[in-house]
Each structure stands twice: as structure tokens, then as C-alpha cells.
């Protein structure tokens, strides 16, 4: 009887049937645990994201207790040029900071194409001309030419960004813009957007770096135009193509301001307009980081 029992346990039939059933149960249990754990983490993530968005939009998640750093920042933001508030900016000399005022919103003629980010529709009979200009510039130049260089845009920032306070003293910056064979309307819209939406005291100058352009409107016509702008604009020209990064370095070397910011000439606002415009508060945010 003893030998028969041992034979039954060691038989091939037992080895083939019992372990697969046991392994299958373990796999099913592991999968269930993995699914349940994943669902729990997903639910926690969704709760955190929803609460974070609510805090950003309503501004209701500010702590009632303030640290010494928060108290110091509150002095700076309120505009108090006290010794405690100024300690945050003690690595700047007084002549490196400027008092600024927020620019009023740009109010354009709503009857013009593209105002407030509205789509611009080109008639079918002009499609051939539109396609030809697109091939030459790789964006919808016809629409860009139809939009005003001073066009108005909706403020699409979150409430937490729109209502954010900034120090009353910030360091001015030299703005460097590199271009090559840039279309007239997009380049002008870049300049006017910066001027219209940036505190004038924070724009030390605008430096345009021409990376060996060939278009005629980017020479004498551009020089005459920027000479009439209300901010200092200088144009540097490279005698050969040097590329974006070297052109930025060239602009930085010739910029007179201690701080430099680098901007592009085309920032799409929608799939239709492909026109360059800056949003309100961009330069102020940048200067605060400095």
C-alpha cells in the first residue's frame, strides 16, 4: 500500500495536472490585484488633478500660515521698497531695476479679419494665390497679410495667471529676435505685439538679427520702419548664413542690456491664422524669474 501511494504522488499524471491549475489561480489573482491597484491610483490622480485645477482657477488653496520667505515676497509684491522687501533683489544694483506699469489691453477693430483670434476664411477664387504664397513661406502668408499688426487677442490665461501679482521693481531686458527672409507682416506683428503688450520700462531694447536675408523689404524698408517705433530697435546683419544659435549669440553680444531674452518671429495662435502675437504678461513673468 505504501509503494502504491508513492507511485501515485510521483506519477506523471499528477505532475501534469496539479501545477498548471495552481499556477493559473496565482496568475488570475495577480491580474486582479494589478487591475484594482491601477484603478485606485487612477482615482487618486484624478482627485488630485481636479483639486489642483480648482485651486489654480479660484485661488482658494493659499495657505493661511505664511513663511518668512512669503512675508518677504508680500512686501516686494505690494511695492514696498523696504529693506526687508528689497532683500530678495539685493543681488541687483538700483540702476538694474525699473518700476513698471501694466500695459492696457489692445483693443482693435472687431470688423477686421482675425480680431480676437477669429478665423480668417479665404474665398475659393483666391486659393491658387494662397497656395503659391504658402509654398514660398511655408505658412499661410495671405491670411497673415490680411490681419492687422496691432490685432487684438483673447486673454486665454488661467485665472491664477491673470490675477498674479508681480514685484513693482523688475530688471529690464534686451529682446533678441533672429530672422531670415521673414515675411513683412509677421515680422511687424512680432514687433508691435512686444511693444503693445510689454511694460515699456522693462524693454531695454529690441535687437533684430538678420541671418543673411535676401528679401528686399528686410533692408532699407525695414530700417526706415523701425526708426519710427517708440522703443529702441537695432538691426544686426550677418554676411553669410550662420544659423539660429550663432545668430542669437551675435545678438546677445551686441545687446546693451545685462539681461537678454530670445523670441521667435512666428508663434501660431490658431491653425488658420499662423500669425505671431505675444500674450499679455509674458515679459513680466520672464523678468520676475530673473
C-alpha positions in Angstrom: 0.0 0.0 0.0 2.9 2.3 0.8 4.6 1.8 -2.5 1.3 2.4 -4.4 0.8 5.7 -2.6 4.3 6.8 -3.5 3.8 5.8 -7.1 0.5 7.8 -7.3 2.2 11.0 -6.0 5.2 10.7 -8.3 3.1 9.7 -11.3 3.4 11.9 -14.5 -0.4 12.5 -14.4 -0.2 14.3 -11.1 2.8 16.4 -12.3 0.9 17.5 -15.5 -2.5 18.4 -13.9 -1.9 19.9 -10.4 0.8 22.6 -11.0 -1.0 24.2 -14.0 -4.2 24.6 -12.0 -2.2 26.1 -9.1 -0.3 28.4 -11.4 -3.4 29.6 -13.2 -5.0 30.6 -9.9 -2.0 32.6 -9.0 -2.0 34.4 -12.3 -5.6 35.3 -12.1 -5.1 36.7 -8.6 -2.1 38.7 -9.6 -4.0 40.2 -12.5 -6.9 41.2 -10.3 -4.6 42.8 -7.8 -2.8 44.7 -10.6 -6.1 46.0 -12.1 -7.5 47.1 -8.7 -4.3 48.8 -7.7 -4.2 50.7 -11.1 -7.8 51.8 -10.7 -7.1 53.1 -7.2 -4.1 55.1 -8.3 -6.0 56.5 -11.3 -8.8 57.6 -9.0 -6.3 59.3 -6.6 -4.6 61.0 -9.6 -7.9 62.3 -10.9 -8.9 63.7 -7.5 -5.5 65.5 -7.2 -5.8 67.0 -10.7 -9.3 68.2 -10.2 -8.4 69.8 -6.8 -5.2 71.4 -8.3 -7.2 72.9 -11.2 -9.8 74.3 -8.8 -7.1 75.9 -6.7 -5.5 77.5 -9.7 -8.7 78.9 -11.1 -10.2 80.0 -7.8 -7.0 80.9 -5.9 -8.6 79.2 -2.8 -5.6 77.0 -1.9 -3.3 79.6 -0.4 -2.1 78.6 3.0 -3.2 80.6 6.0 0.2 80.4 7.5 3.0 82.3 5.8 6.7 81.6 6.0 9.3 84.3 6.4 10.0 84.0 2.6 6.3 84.5 1.8 6.2 87.5 4.1 9.3 88.9 2.3 7.7 88.4 -1.1 4.5 90.1 0.1 6.5 93.3 0.8 8.0 93.2 -2.6 4.8 92.5 -4.5 2.9 95.3 -2.7 5.5 97.7 -3.9 7.1 98.5 -0.5 10.8 99.3 -1.2 11.6 98.4 2.4 14.9 96.8 3.5 13.1 93.5 4.1 11.3 93.5 0.8 14.4 94.6 -1.2 16.4 91.7 0.3 15.1 89.4 -2.4 16.7 91.7 -5.1 19.9 92.5 -3.2 22.0 90.9 -6.0 20.8 93.7 -8.3 22.1 97.3 -8.1 19.4 100.0 -8.0 20.1 101.0 -11.6 19.4 97.5 -12.8 15.7 97.6 -11.7 12.9 99.5 -13.1 9.4 100.4 -11.9 6.8 99.3 -14.3 3.1 99.7 -15.2 0.9 97.2 -16.8 0.1 97.9 -20.4 -3.6 98.5 -21.2 -5.2 95.7 -23.3 -5.0 96.0 -27.1 -8.4 97.0 -28.5 -8.7 96.5 -32.2 -11.4 97.0 -34.8 -13.5 93.9 -34.4 -14.6 94.2 -38.0 -11.1 93.4 -39.2 -10.0 89.8 -40.1 -8.5 87.8 -37.2 -9.5 90.1 -34.4 -9.9 88.4 -31.0 -8.5 85.3 -32.7 -11.4 84.8 -35.0 -10.8 82.6 -38.0 -10.0 84.1 -41.4 -11.7 82.5 -44.4 -10.2 83.0 -47.8 -12.5 82.9 -50.8 -12.2 79.9 -53.1 -11.2 82.1 -56.1 -8.0 83.1 -54.2 -6.9 79.5 -53.3 -4.3 79.4 -56.1 -2.7 82.6 -54.9 -2.8 81.3 -51.3 -1.1 78.0 -52.2 1.6 79.9 -54.1 2.4 82.1 -51.1 2.3 79.1 -48.8 5.0 77.3 -50.9 7.2 80.3 -50.7 6.9 80.8 -47.0 5.6 77.5 -45.6 2.7 79.2 -43.7 -0.5 81.0 -44.7 1.0 84.3 -45.7 -2.2 85.5 -47.3 -4.1 85.3 -44.0 -1.2 86.9 -42.2 -1.2 89.9 -44.6 -4.9 90.3 -44.0 -4.5 90.6 -40.2 -3.6 93.9 -38.6 -0.2 94.2 -37.0 -2.0 95.6 -33.9 -4.7 92.9 -33.7 -6.5 92.1 -30.5 -6.5 88.7 -28.9 -8.4 87.0 -26.2 -6.7 86.5 -22.9 -6.6 82.7 -22.7 -4.5 82.6 -19.5 -5.9 80.8 -16.4 -7.3 82.9 -13.7 -4.3 82.2 -11.5 -2.0 83.7 -14.1 -4.2 86.7 -14.9 -4.5 87.6 -11.2 -0.9 87.0 -10.3 0.9 89.9 -8.6 4.5 90.9 -9.5 7.1 92.9 -7.8 6.9 96.6 -8.5 10.6 96.7 -9.4 11.9 94.3 -12.1 15.0 94.1 -14.3 14.7 95.3 -17.9 15.7 93.0 -20.7 17.1 93.3 -24.2 14.9 91.3 -26.6 16.8 89.5 -29.4 14.9 88.3 -32.5 16.5 86.3 -35.3 15.0 86.2 -38.7 15.8 85.0 -42.2 13.7 86.1 -45.3 10.9 86.7 -42.9 7.5 87.9 -44.3 6.8 91.5 -43.7 3.5 91.1 -41.9 4.8 88.5 -39.4 7.9 90.4 -38.5 6.0 93.7 -37.9 3.3 91.9 -35.9 6.1 90.4 -33.7 7.5 93.9 -33.0 4.1 95.5 -32.4 2.9 92.7 -30.2 6.0 93.1 -28.0 5.6 96.8 -27.8 1.8 96.7 -27.2 1.9 94.0 -24.5 5.1 94.7 -22.6 5.7 97.4 -20.0 7.8 99.9 -21.7 10.2 100.3 -18.8 11.1 96.6 -19.0 12.0 96.7 -22.7 15.6 98.0 -22.7 15.8 97.5 -26.5 14.9 95.1 -29.3 17.8 93.7 -31.3 16.9 92.2 -34.8 19.5 89.8 -36.2 19.2 89.3 -39.9 20.7 85.9 -40.8 21.7 86.8 -44.4 18.2 87.5 -45.8 17.6 88.1 -49.5 14.2 89.8 -49.4 14.4 93.5 -50.4 11.7 94.6 -47.8 14.1 93.5 -45.0 16.7 96.1 -45.8 16.1 99.8 -46.3 12.3 99.5 -45.9 12.7 97.7 -42.5 15.3 100.2 -41.3 13.0 103.1 -42.0 10.1 101.4 -40.3 11.8 100.5 -37.0 13.3 104.0 -36.8 9.7 105.3 -36.2 8.9 102.8 -33.4 8.6 104.1 -29.8 11.3 101.7 -28.5 14.9 101.4 -29.4 15.3 98.9 -32.2 18.7 98.0 -33.8 19.4 95.7 -36.7 22.4 93.4 -37.0 23.2 91.7 -40.3 25.3 88.6 -41.0 27.1 88.5 -44.3 26.5 84.7 -44.5 24.1 82.1 -43.0 25.2 81.3 -39.5 22.1 79.5 -38.2 19.8 80.3 -35.3 22.0 79.7 -32.3 25.0 81.6 -33.7 22.7 84.4 -34.7 21.3 84.6 -31.2 24.8 84.7 -29.7 25.7 87.5 -32.1 22.6 89.4 -30.9 23.5 88.8 -27.3 27.0 90.1 -27.8 25.7 93.4 -29.2 22.7 93.8 -26.8 23.3 96.6 -24.3 21.1 95.2 -21.5 22.5 92.9 -18.8 19.6 90.5 -19.3 18.6 89.1 -22.7 15.5 87.3 -23.8 15.2 85.5 -27.1 12.0 85.5 -29.1 10.9 83.9 -32.4 9.1 85.6 -35.2 6.2 83.1 -35.7 4.1 81.8 -32.8 0.9 80.3 -34.1 -2.2 81.4 -32.4 -4.5 79.1 -34.3 -4.3 76.6 -37.1 -5.8 79.2 -39.5 -4.0 82.5 -38.9 -0.4 81.3 -38.2 0.2 84.8 -37.1 2.7 86.0 -34.5 1.4 87.7 -31.4 2.5 87.6 -27.8 0.2 87.1 -24.8 -0.2 89.6 -22.0 2.1 89.2 -19.1 4.8 87.1 -20.8 7.6 89.6 -20.4 6.6 90.4 -16.8 6.7 86.7 -15.9 10.1 86.4 -17.5 11.6 89.4 -15.7 10.3 88.1 -12.4 12.2 84.8 -12.9 15.4 86.9 -13.4 
